[in-house]
Amino acid sequence: MNEYPPDVHLVVYRPGRFPAHEPFAEHGYLFTVPGSYPDDTPPHTNVTDWEMAVYQTGDGDDWEVRDTHGNRRVWATASSRREAIGLAFLEIARQRRIQAAEIGRKREAAGLAPVPPYALEITSSVTLVIAPTAIAILARIEPARDDTPARYHVLDVDGGAPYVIRQDDGVSLRTVTVGVLHHDCGHDLTGVTSTHETEADAQVAAQCGLHAYWPCTQLPT
């Protein structure tokens, strides 16, 4: 690998982060592999995010990558940190694709479709700043300083003009999320957050997790 996989953010760790008996170097870096990685595996096979550690081995010639939970297995070793991280991502993707295919085979053996037929996709999410005299779309927050309250930089809901709302007891934030309920429609479901076996289960999830949703208009394939 010549460059980092997407969205790798390294955080330095120092002595004391891991107990002495565990197989990690005293100094190194932590990063996260998203549970949804790689994007070409079905959402119902996603796992939790994995925290990983990358560090130099005892002789200092190589870099090694291990997961910090589970089996703490070595996922890759290379002569550079960058290459070790890239190889680890490739191996994790390979293993997760194998597991996803096995899950599909087991579902078919049980008389189910390889992938659950209903999928819930979040298509938009916005945070609103609700004040006694206005409702606006949050753009960014300017933190409080000394005796000055936080300031919400917002966009007007009708036209998008920017202005500022000062934080006080009468101001609150609310995140509004909307989405689409898919049913065997053949769409690319990379952004899907959950899958379901029945329409009733999918509707319950949509009603609990979204403020509004619409059924996909494409007929099942």
Buried (B, 14 or more C-beta within 10 A) or exposed (E): BEEBBEEBEBEEBEEEBBEEEEEBBEEBBBBBBBEBBBEEBBBBBBEEEBEBBBBBEEEEEBBBBBBBEEEEEBBBBBEEBBBBBBBBBBBBBEEBBEEBBEBBEEBEEEEEEBBBBBBBBBEEEEBBBEBEEEBBBBBEBBEEEEEEEBBBBBBEEEEEEEEEBEBEEEBEEEEEBBBBBBBBBEBEBEBBBBBBBEEEBBBEBBEEBBEEBEBBEEEEE
